[in-house]
Amino acid sequence: MASKKSIDIPIHTVRGQRVVLDSDLAALYGVETKVFNQSIRRNLNRFPEDFSFVLTGEEWLVLRSQIVTSNEGRGGRRYIPRAFTEHGALMAASVLNSDRAISMSVFVIRAFVEIREQIAANNAILKRLAEIDHTLLIHDASLRDIYKKLMPLLAPPPPAPRKQIGFHP
């Protein structure tokens, strides 16, 4: 398998979803933002609302204040950006034709395969742990029963009645 590289893309939370902005994806895939957005607009039917959406003006203002971009009149963005969920980011790679987008597509697919294998291994481990837990519960119940039966045997015998001194009718 190819060497693992760390990819640092700013991931934001918008509408309760983790998303990446169009400009960040364009940089990742090695194309200009304008070209990237043009490819997306030509293939909008591949991007349902849970894959990609245009931010509202308010959402963009909040994000812009967090990521410190310049104002519109000073060379900043002129259009509100589009946000992509992880599924949308993968779909975007499939509609682009740059070498980088193709290699990123392959990278993401391999990452999903690796994650699926790890989940399968985790499920096997969890199943085995559940079996061990069940066995321990059975043993615990048996040990508790043995303990209850042994307790009377381990308790010291009651003291013998003392002989009383004196006259007793």
Backbone as a printed PyTorch tensor [residue, N CA C, xyz], in Angstrom:
tensor([[[  0.8460,  -1.1770,   0.0000],
         [  0.0000,   0.0000,   0.0000],
         [  0.8840,   1.2300,   0.0000]],

        [[  0.4280,   2.3000,  -0.5840],
         [  1.1920,   3.5460,  -0.6780],
         [  1.3970,   4.1380,   0.7060]],

        [[  2.3990,   5.0090,   0.8040],
         [  2.6660,   5.6340,   2.0950],
         [  1.4950,   6.5290,   2.4920]],

        [[  1.2770,   6.6020,   3.7960],
         [  0.1590,   7.3950,   4.3120],
         [  0.6340,   8.8140,   4.5470]],

        [[ -0.0790,   9.7620,   3.9860],
         [  0.2460,  11.1700,   4.1620],
         [ -0.8970,  11.8440,   4.8930]],

        [[ -0.5470,  12.8330,   5.6630],
         [ -1.5600,  13.6070,   6.3650],
         [ -2.0460,  14.7130,   5.4400]],

        [[ -3.3430,  14.8650,   5.3470],
         [ -3.9230,  15.8980,   4.5090],
         [ -4.6380,  16.8670,   5.4370]],

        [[ -4.1760,  18.1020,   5.4320],
         [ -4.7610,  19.1070,   6.3070],
         [ -5.7100,  19.9960,   5.5090]],

        [[ -7.0030,  19.7460,   5.6610],
         [ -8.0020,  20.5980,   5.0460],
         [ -8.8570,  21.1260,   6.1800]],

        [[ -9.1770,  22.4100,   6.1340],
         [-10.0520,  22.9340,   7.1900],
         [-11.4550,  22.3310,   7.0740]],

        [[-11.8800,  21.6910,   8.1330],
         [-13.2150,  21.1010,   8.1780],
         [-14.0350,  21.9370,   9.1450]],

        [[-15.1900,  22.3950,   8.6890],
         [-16.0620,  23.2600,   9.4830],
         [-17.3490,  22.5050,   9.7930]],

        [[-18.0300,  22.9420,  10.8190],
         [-19.3350,  22.3700,  11.1360],
         [-20.4020,  23.3960,  10.7790]],

        [[-21.2530,  23.0180,   9.8400],
         [-22.3460,  23.8760,   9.3850],
         [-23.5990,  23.0090,   9.3240]],

        [[-24.6760,  23.5150,   9.8780],
         [-25.9620,  22.7920,   9.9000],
         [-25.8110,  21.4040,  10.5240]],

        [[-24.9250,  21.3000,  11.4800],
         [-24.7300,  20.0380,  12.1750],
         [-23.9460,  19.0030,  11.3860]],

        [[-23.3540,  19.4140,  10.2640],
         [-22.5860,  18.4910,   9.4390],
         [-21.1520,  19.0010,   9.3110]],

        [[-20.2180,  18.0730,   9.2000],
         [-18.8370,  18.4660,   8.9530],
         [-18.6790,  18.6680,   7.4530]],

        [[-18.2040,  19.8570,   7.0800],
         [-18.1080,  20.1980,   5.6620],
         [-16.7530,  20.8270,   5.3420]],

        [[-16.4460,  20.8210,   4.0430],
         [-15.2530,  21.4740,   3.5110],
         [-15.7420,  22.4670,   2.4690]],

        [[-15.1570,  23.6500,   2.4400],
         [-15.5680,  24.6780,   1.4840],
         [-14.9990,  24.3920,   0.0970]],

        [[-15.6910,  24.9190,  -0.9080],
         [-15.2970,  24.6850,  -2.2950],
         [-13.8610,  25.1210,  -2.5800]],

        [[-13.4320,  26.2470,  -2.0380],
         [-12.0760,  26.7380,  -2.3040],
         [-11.0200,  25.7990,  -1.7240]],

        [[-11.3070,  25.2070,  -0.5720],
         [-10.3630,  24.2710,   0.0450],
         [-10.2870,  22.9700,  -0.7530]],

        [[-11.4380,  22.4960,  -1.2350],
         [-11.4330,  21.2880,  -2.0640],
         [-10.7290,  21.5360,  -3.3980]],

        [[-10.9660,  22.7050,  -3.9720],
         [-10.3110,  23.0360,  -5.2360],
         [ -8.7900,  23.0130,  -5.0620]],

        [[ -8.3130,  23.5910,  -3.9670],
         [ -6.8640,  23.5830,  -3.6950],
         [ -6.3720,  22.1530,  -3.5000]],

        [[ -7.1400,  21.3450,  -2.7940],
         [ -6.7570,  19.9540,  -2.5620],
         [ -6.6620,  19.1760,  -3.8740]],

        [[ -7.6230,  19.4220,  -4.7710],
         [ -7.6500,  18.6950,  -6.0340],
         [ -6.7860,  19.3480,  -7.1130]],

        [[ -6.1460,  20.4550,  -6.7850],
         [ -5.2090,  21.0730,  -7.7200],
         [ -5.8520,  21.8100,  -8.8770]],

        [[ -7.0170,  22.4030,  -8.6570],
         [ -7.6710,  23.2030,  -9.6970],
         [ -8.0710,  24.5470,  -9.0970]],

        [[ -8.3380,  25.5250,  -9.9570],
         [ -8.7940,  26.8210,  -9.4760],
         [-10.2280,  26.6960,  -8.9550]],

        [[-10.5680,  27.5250,  -7.9950],
         [-11.9150,  27.4900,  -7.4180],
         [-12.9680,  27.7290,  -8.4880]],

        [[-12.6750,  28.6470,  -9.4130],
         [-13.6190,  28.9580, -10.4870],
         [-13.8730,  27.7230, -11.3520]],

        [[-12.8260,  27.0070, -11.7100],
         [-12.9520,  25.7920, -12.5310],
         [-13.6920,  24.7150, -11.7410]],

        [[-13.3370,  24.6020, -10.4690],
         [-13.9830,  23.6110,  -9.5980],
         [-15.4860,  23.8480,  -9.5520]],

        [[-15.8900,  25.0920,  -9.2530],
         [-17.3230,  25.4070,  -9.1450],
         [-18.0390,  25.2370, -10.4730]],

        [[-17.3640,  25.5260, -11.5630],
         [-17.9670,  25.3530, -12.8860],
         [-18.2570,  23.8630, -13.1260]],

        [[-17.3330,  22.9930, -12.7560],
         [-17.5520,  21.5490, -12.9070],
         [-18.7070,  21.0720, -12.0380]],

        [[-18.8020,  21.6380, -10.8500],
         [-19.8960,  21.2510,  -9.9430],
         [-21.2340,  21.6970, -10.5240]],

        [[-21.3060,  22.9430, -11.0080],
         [-22.5640,  23.4470, -11.5870],
         [-22.9950,  22.6200, -12.7930]],

        [[-22.0460,  22.1330, -13.5690],
         [-22.3850,  21.3060, -14.7330],
         [-22.9090,  19.9290, -14.3260]],

        [[-22.6440,  19.5390, -13.0930],
         [-23.0470,  18.2120, -12.6280],
         [-23.8710,  18.2890, -11.3420]],

        [[-24.7210,  19.2960, -11.2250],
         [-25.4850,  19.5050,  -9.9860],
         [-26.3670,  18.3110,  -9.6010]],

        [[-26.7880,  17.5340, -10.5920],
         [-27.6300,  16.3740, -10.2920],
         [-26.8750,  15.3150,  -9.4810]],

        [[-25.5470,  15.3880,  -9.4310],
         [-24.7400,  14.4490,  -8.6420],
         [-24.5610,  14.9220,  -7.1920]],

        [[-25.0740,  16.1060,  -6.8810],
         [-24.8510,  16.6980,  -5.5610],
         [-26.1610,  17.0420,  -4.8660]],

        [[-26.8340,  16.0150,  -4.3140],
         [-28.0480,  16.3160,  -3.5440],
         [-27.6840,  17.1240,  -2.2940]],

        [[-28.6800,  17.5840,  -1.6010],
         [-28.4950,  18.4760,  -0.4470],
         [-27.6110,  17.8650,   0.6490]],

        [[-27.6010,  16.5270,   0.7790],
         [-26.7620,  15.9160,   1.8170],
         [-25.3160,  15.7210,   1.3540]],

        [[-25.0220,  16.0520,   0.0860],
         [-23.6460,  16.0010,  -0.4340],
         [-23.0360,  17.3930,  -0.4770]],

        [[-23.8510,  18.3840,  -0.8440],
         [-23.3380,  19.7340,  -1.0330],
         [-24.4820,  20.7370,  -0.9500]],

        [[-24.1610,  21.9230,  -0.4250],
         [-25.1640,  22.9860,  -0.3640],
         [-24.4560,  24.3290,  -0.3360]],

        [[-25.1660,  25.3500,  -0.8030],
         [-24.6320,  26.7060,  -0.7770],
         [-24.9350,  27.2850,   0.6010]],

        [[-23.9280,  27.8810,   1.2040],
         [-24.1140,  28.4810,   2.5260],
         [-25.0700,  29.6620,   2.4380]],

        [[-25.7690,  29.9350,   3.5080],
         [-26.5840,  31.1450,   3.5700],
         [-25.6450,  32.3120,   3.8610]],

        [[-26.1240,  33.5150,   3.6480],
         [-25.3140,  34.6940,   3.9240],
         [-24.8540,  34.7450,   5.3710]],

        [[-25.7430,  34.3830,   6.2870],
         [-25.4040,  34.3970,   7.7110],
         [-24.3440,  33.3440,   8.0370]],

        [[-24.4970,  32.1290,   7.4810],
         [-23.5080,  31.0740,   7.7190],
         [-22.1330,  31.5050,   7.2000]],

        [[-22.1210,  32.1690,   6.0330],
         [-20.8570,  32.5950,   5.4520],
         [-20.2050,  33.6880,   6.3030]],

        [[-21.0220,  34.5990,   6.8280],
         [-20.4650,  35.6350,   7.7010],
         [-19.8140,  35.0330,   8.9490]],

        [[-20.4760,  34.0610,   9.5380],
         [-19.9250,  33.4060,  10.7290],
         [-18.6230,  32.6920,  10.3800]],

        [[-18.6320,  31.9340,   9.2800],
         [-17.4180,  31.2190,   8.8760],
         [-16.2990,  32.1810,   8.5030]],

        [[-16.6520,  33.2310,   7.7840],
         [-15.6400,  34.1870,   7.3330],
         [-14.9570,  34.8370,   8.5220]],

        [[-15.7160,  35.1030,   9.5760],
         [-15.0960,  35.6960,  10.7680],
         [-14.1820,  34.6900,  11.4590]],

        [[-14.4820,  33.4040,  11.3320],
         [-13.6580,  32.3760,  11.9650],
         [-12.3870,  32.0990,  11.1670]],

        [[-12.4800,  32.1430,   9.8290],
         [-11.3220,  31.7800,   9.0180],
         [-10.5800,  33.0040,   8.4950]],

        [[-11.0360,  34.1810,   8.8480],
         [-10.3650,  35.4490,   8.5670],
         [-10.0360,  35.6010,   7.0770]],

        [[-11.0740,  35.7280,   6.2630],
         [-10.8560,  36.0190,   4.8450],
         [-11.1030,  37.4960,   4.6170]],

        [[-10.5980,  37.9660,   3.5090],
         [-10.7450,  39.4010,   3.2380],
         [-12.1580,  39.7330,   2.7930]],

        [[-12.4960,  41.0080,   2.8480],
         [-13.8210,  41.4790,   2.4480],
         [-13.9510,  41.4550,   0.9360]],

        [[-15.2070,  41.4850,   0.4670],
         [-15.4830,  41.4070,  -0.9660],
         [-14.7500,  42.4720,  -1.7720]],

        [[-14.8020,  43.7160,  -1.3530],
         [-14.2310,  44.8080,  -2.1250],
         [-12.7090,  44.8180,  -2.1460]],

        [[-12.0750,  43.9570,  -1.3830],
         [-10.6160,  43.9770,  -1.2800],
         [ -9.9870,  42.6930,  -1.8000]],

        [[-10.5460,  42.1140,  -2.8080],
         [ -9.9600,  40.9300,  -3.4210],
         [-10.4530,  39.6140,  -2.8530]],

        [[-11.4210,  39.6510,  -1.9620],
         [-11.9550,  38.4170,  -1.3770],
         [-12.9570,  37.7610,  -2.3150]],

        [[-13.6810,  36.8000,  -1.8180],
         [-14.6820,  36.0870,  -2.6190],
         [-15.8080,  37.0190,  -3.0140]],

        [[-16.3280,  36.7980,  -4.1810],
         [-17.4860,  37.5800,  -4.6200],
         [-18.7790,  36.7840,  -4.4740]],

        [[-18.6510,  35.4690,  -4.3310],
         [-19.8220,  34.6030,  -4.2320],
         [-19.7700,  33.8180,  -2.9330]],

        [[-20.9480,  33.5160,  -2.4270],
         [-21.0310,  32.6960,  -1.2210],
         [-20.5760,  31.2850,  -1.5910]],

        [[-19.7240,  30.6780,  -0.7620],
         [-19.1760,  29.3660,  -1.1260],
         [-20.1700,  28.2270,  -0.9760]],

        [[-19.8190,  27.1550,  -1.6070],
         [-20.5650,  25.9090,  -1.5190],
         [-19.8280,  25.0340,  -0.5150]],

        [[-20.5760,  24.3330,   0.3290],
         [-19.9990,  23.4300,   1.3230],
         [-20.2310,  21.9910,   0.8800]],

        [[-19.2370,  21.1270,   1.1260],
         [-19.3100,  19.7240,   0.7220],
         [-19.1360,  18.8170,   1.9250]],

        [[-20.0520,  17.8570,   2.0620],
         [-19.8850,  16.8310,   3.0900],
         [-18.8430,  15.8550,   2.5680]],

        [[-18.5030,  14.8380,   3.3590],
         [-17.4840,  13.8930,   2.8960],
         [-17.9340,  13.1720,   1.6300]],

        [[-19.2200,  12.8750,   1.5070],
         [-19.7220,  12.2220,   0.2910],
         [-19.6320,  13.1670,  -0.9030]],

        [[-19.9420,  14.4240,  -0.6520],
         [-19.8500,  15.4170,  -1.7160],
         [-18.4210,  15.6410,  -2.1660]],

        [[-17.4760,  15.6000,  -1.2230],
         [-16.0640,  15.7750,  -1.5730],
         [-15.5910,  14.6420,  -2.4720]],

        [[-16.0230,  13.4340,  -2.1850],
         [-15.6650,  12.2920,  -3.0220],
         [-16.3260,  12.4010,  -4.3970]],

        [[-17.5940,  12.8260,  -4.4060],
         [-18.2880,  12.9930,  -5.6840],
         [-17.6100,  14.0800,  -6.5040]],

        [[-17.1490,  15.1420,  -5.8540],
         [-16.4620,  16.2250,  -6.5690],
         [-15.2070,  15.6960,  -7.2480]],

        [[-14.4980,  14.8180,  -6.5830],
         [-13.2890,  14.2360,  -7.1930],
         [-13.6480,  13.4400,  -8.4380]],

        [[-14.8280,  12.8360,  -8.4380],
         [-15.2070,  12.0220,  -9.5980],
         [-15.6300,  12.8710, -10.7980]],

        [[-16.0510,  14.1280, -10.5780],
         [-16.4490,  14.9520, -11.7220],
         [-15.2960,  15.7890, -12.2540]],

        [[-14.2150,  15.8980, -11.4770],
         [-13.0530,  16.6540, -11.9450],
         [-12.1550,  15.7460, -12.7750]],

        [[-11.3500,  16.3700, -13.6350],
         [-10.5150,  15.5660, -14.5140],
         [ -9.0310,  15.8380, -14.2990]],

        [[ -8.6650,  16.3600, -13.1360],
         [ -7.2430,  16.6100, -12.8970],
         [ -6.5900,  15.3350, -12.3530]],

        [[ -5.3070,  15.1990, -12.5680],
         [ -4.5830,  14.0340, -12.0650],
         [ -4.6870,  13.9430, -10.5490]],

        [[ -4.6110,  15.0820,  -9.9000],
         [ -4.6750,  15.1170,  -8.4360],
         [ -6.0460,  14.6400,  -7.9490]],

        [[ -7.1190,  15.0670,  -8.6220],
         [ -8.4640,  14.6390,  -8.2230],
         [ -8.6120,  13.1290,  -8.3780]],

        [[ -8.0600,  12.5880,  -9.4440],
         [ -8.1370,  11.1440,  -9.6680],
         [ -7.3700,  10.4010,  -8.5780]],

        [[ -6.1620,  10.8670,  -8.2590],
         [ -5.3830,  10.1880,  -7.2160],
         [ -6.0550,  10.3360,  -5.8490]],

        [[ -6.6940,  11.4870,  -5.5930],
         [ -7.3980,  11.6750,  -4.3240],
         [ -8.6120,  10.7450,  -4.2470]],

        [[ -9.2760,  10.5430,  -5.3600],
         [-10.4150,   9.6330,  -5.4090],
         [ -9.9750,   8.2190,  -5.0200]],

        [[ -8.8620,   7.7890,  -5.6000],
         [ -8.3170,   6.4660,  -5.2830],
         [ -7.9170,   6.4100,  -3.8110]],

        [[ -7.2910,   7.4690,  -3.3220],
         [ -6.8680,   7.5420,  -1.9190],
         [ -8.0680,   7.4010,  -0.9900]],

        [[ -9.1420,   8.1230,  -1.2800],
         [-10.3350,   8.0910,  -0.4280],
         [-10.9720,   6.7020,  -0.4480]],

        [[-11.0450,   6.0890,  -1.6180],
         [-11.6350,   4.7490,  -1.7120],
         [-10.8130,   3.7540,  -0.8940]],

        [[ -9.4800,   3.8480,  -0.9900],
         [ -8.6220,   2.9620,  -0.1890],
         [ -8.8070,   3.2190,   1.3020]],

        [[ -8.9780,   4.4730,   1.6670],
         [ -9.2000,   4.8030,   3.0770],
         [-10.5040,   4.1800,   3.5670]],

        [[-11.5640,   4.2430,   2.7410],
         [-12.8340,   3.6420,   3.1310],
         [-12.7080,   2.1280,   3.2750]],

        [[-11.9560,   1.4910,   2.3760],
         [-11.7480,   0.0420,   2.4550],
         [-11.0180,  -0.2970,   3.7580]],

        [[ -9.9860,   0.4730,   4.0790],
         [ -9.2310,   0.2410,   5.3170],
         [-10.1170,   0.4300,   6.5440]],

        [[-10.9400,   1.4700,   6.5380],
         [-11.8470,   1.7100,   7.6620],
         [-12.8430,   0.5630,   7.7950]],

        [[-13.3580,   0.0850,   6.6700],
         [-14.3190,  -1.0260,   6.7010],
         [-13.6620,  -2.2790,   7.2890]],

        [[-12.3970,  -2.5390,   6.9270],
         [-11.6800,  -3.6920,   7.4810],
         [-11.4790,  -3.5290,   8.9820]],

        [[-11.1570,  -2.3210,   9.4230],
         [-10.9760,  -2.0740,  10.8550],
         [-12.2810,  -2.2560,  11.6090]],

        [[-13.3730,  -1.8110,  11.0170],
         [-14.6850,  -1.9730,  11.6530],
         [-15.0300,  -3.4570,  11.7610]],

        [[-14.7270,  -4.2330,  10.7090],
         [-14.9930,  -5.6700,  10.7520],
         [-14.1620,  -6.3310,  11.8580]],

        [[-12.8940,  -5.9310,  11.9760],
         [-12.0390,  -6.4780,  13.0340],
         [-12.5800,  -6.0800,  14.4060]],

        [[-13.0190,  -4.8410,  14.5270],
         [-13.5910,  -4.3800,  15.7940],
         [-14.8540,  -5.1580,  16.1430]],

        [[-15.6750,  -5.4420,  15.1260],
         [-16.9030,  -6.2020,  15.3810],
         [-16.5770,  -7.6060,  15.8800]],

        [[-15.5410,  -8.2360,  15.3080],
         [-15.1440,  -9.5650,  15.7610],
         [-14.6550,  -9.5070,  17.2060]],

        [[-13.8910,  -8.4810,  17.5320],
         [-13.3930,  -8.3170,  18.8930],
         [-14.5650,  -8.0750,  19.8500]],

        [[-15.5070,  -7.2200,  19.4450],
         [-16.6640,  -6.9440,  20.2990],
         [-17.5120,  -8.1950,  20.5200]],

        [[-17.6390,  -9.0190,  19.4890],
         [-18.4090, -10.2570,  19.6240],
         [-17.7220, -11.1840,  20.6250]],

        [[-16.4030, -11.3030,  20.5190],
         [-15.6510, -12.1570,  21.4420],
         [-15.7450, -11.6230,  22.8740]],

        [[-15.6500, -10.3050,  23.0370],
         [-15.7850,  -9.7090,  24.3680],
         [-17.1660,  -9.9720,  24.9580]],

        [[-18.1930,  -9.9350,  24.1280],
         [-19.5500, -10.2310,  24.6000],
         [-19.6480, -11.6770,  25.0780]],

        [[-18.9950, -12.5970,  24.3370],
         [-18.9900, -14.0040,  24.7530],
         [-18.2780, -14.1680,  26.0940]],

        [[-17.1420, -13.5010,  26.2500],
         [-16.3860, -13.5750,  27.5010],
         [-17.2110, -12.9850,  28.6440]],

        [[-17.8680, -11.8800,  28.3840],
         [-18.7080, -11.2430,  29.3990],
         [-19.8230, -12.1860,  29.8410]],

        [[-20.4440, -12.8540,  28.8760],
         [-21.5200, -13.8020,  29.1890],
         [-20.9790, -14.9470,  30.0500]],

        [[-19.8120, -15.4640,  29.6720],
         [-19.1980, -16.5480,  30.4390],
         [-18.8740, -16.0850,  31.8550]],

        [[-18.3490, -14.8720,  31.9740],
         [-18.0260, -14.3430,  33.3030],
         [-19.2750, -14.1760,  34.1530]],

        [[-20.3700, -13.7630,  33.5360],
         [-21.6230, -13.6270,  34.2880],
         [-22.1000, -14.9750,  34.8150]],

        [[-21.9690, -16.0200,  33.9930],
         [-22.3600, -17.3680,  34.4280],
         [-21.4580, -17.8100,  35.5750]],

        [[-20.1450, -17.6020,  35.4170],
         [-19.2050, -17.9900,  36.4640],
         [-19.4510, -17.1770,  37.7320]],

        [[-19.7610, -15.9200,  37.5680],
         [-20.0210, -15.0570,  38.7200],
         [-21.2300, -15.5800,  39.4970]],

        [[-22.2670, -15.9630,  38.7820],
         [-23.4660, -16.4890,  39.4470],
         [-23.1370, -17.8000,  40.1740]],

        [[-22.3400, -18.6430,  39.5260],
         [-21.9580, -19.9170,  40.1550],
         [-21.1120, -19.6750,  41.3970]],

        [[-20.1620, -18.7710,  41.3130],
         [-19.3070, -18.4630,  42.4600],
         [-20.1270, -17.8590,  43.6060]],

        [[-21.0910, -17.0200,  43.2720],
         [-21.9480, -16.4280,  44.2970],
         [-22.7490, -17.5200,  45.0130]],

        [[-23.2430, -18.5120,  44.2500],
         [-24.0080, -19.6140,  44.8230],
         [-23.1170, -20.4510,  45.7450]],

        [[-21.8940, -20.7440,  45.2970],
         [-20.9510, -21.5100,  46.1170],
         [-20.6300, -20.7300,  47.3950]],

        [[-20.4270, -19.4400,  47.2680],
         [-20.1070, -18.5950,  48.4220],
         [-21.2340, -18.6350,  49.4510]],

        [[-22.4810, -18.5400,  48.9750],
         [-23.6260, -18.5800,  49.8890],
         [-23.6860, -19.9210,  50.6290]],

        [[-23.3250, -21.0200,  49.9350],
         [-23.3660, -22.3430,  50.5620],
         [-22.1950, -22.5400,  51.5220]],

        [[-21.0680, -21.9360,  51.2590],
         [-19.8910, -22.0860,  52.1170],
         [-19.9460, -21.1990,  53.3470]],

        [[-20.6180, -20.1000,  53.2830],
         [-20.6560, -19.1580,  54.4000],
         [-21.1010, -19.7970,  55.7070]],

        [[-22.1760, -20.5880,  55.7120],
         [-22.5570, -21.2240,  56.9890],
         [-21.4790, -22.1730,  57.5030]],

        [[-20.7630, -22.8230,  56.5630],
         [-19.7230, -23.7670,  56.9890],
         [-18.4930, -23.0290,  57.5280]],

        [[-18.2440, -21.8590,  57.0250],
         [-17.0680, -21.1070,  57.4430],
         [-17.3080, -20.2730,  58.6890]],

        [[-18.5460, -20.0590,  59.0220],
         [-18.8630, -19.2600,  60.2110],
         [-18.4620, -20.0420,  61.4550]],

        [[-17.9390, -19.3650,  62.4610],
         [-17.5720, -20.0950,  63.6920],
         [-18.8260, -20.7000,  64.3340]],

        [[-18.6510, -21.8270,  64.9730],
         [-19.8360, -22.4500,  65.5880],
         [-20.3690, -21.5600,  66.7010]],

        [[-21.6670, -21.6470,  66.9190],
         [-22.2250, -20.8270,  67.9850],
         [-21.6160, -21.2710,  69.3320]],

        [[-21.4350, -20.3390,  70.2350],
         [-20.8290, -20.7230,  71.5230],
         [-21.7030, -21.7440,  72.2510]],

        [[-21.0400, -22.6720,  72.9340],
         [-21.7740, -23.6980,  73.6890],
         [-22.5100, -23.0120,  74.8390]],

        [[-23.6700, -23.5110,  75.1710],
         [-24.3910, -22.8840,  76.2710],
         [-23.5730, -23.0190,  77.5690]],

        [[-23.5110, -21.9470,  78.2530],
         [-22.7260, -21.9330,  79.4900],
         [-23.5050, -22.5980,  80.6080]],

        [[-22.7750, -23.3170,  81.3880],
         [-23.4100, -23.9330,  82.5750],
         [-23.6830, -22.8300,  83.5620]],

        [[-24.8960, -22.8200,  83.9890],
         [-25.2360, -21.7770,  84.9480],
         [-24.9530, -22.3030,  86.3680]],

        [[-24.4760, -21.4170,  87.1290],
         [-24.1590, -21.7700,  88.5120],
         [-25.3820, -21.4420,  89.3820]],

        [[-25.6260, -22.2780,  90.3040],
         [-26.7200, -21.9990,  91.2250],
         [-27.8640, -22.9820,  91.0740]],

        [[-28.9610, -22.6990,  91.8240],
         [-30.1420, -23.5490,  91.8470],
         [-31.1240, -23.0950,  90.7930]],

        [[-31.5700, -24.0180,  89.9630],
         [-32.5440, -23.6940,  88.9190],
         [-33.6840, -24.6850,  88.9790]],

        [[-34.8750, -24.1900,  89.1750],
         [-36.0100, -25.1060,  89.2940],
         [-36.4030, -25.7320,  87.9870]]])
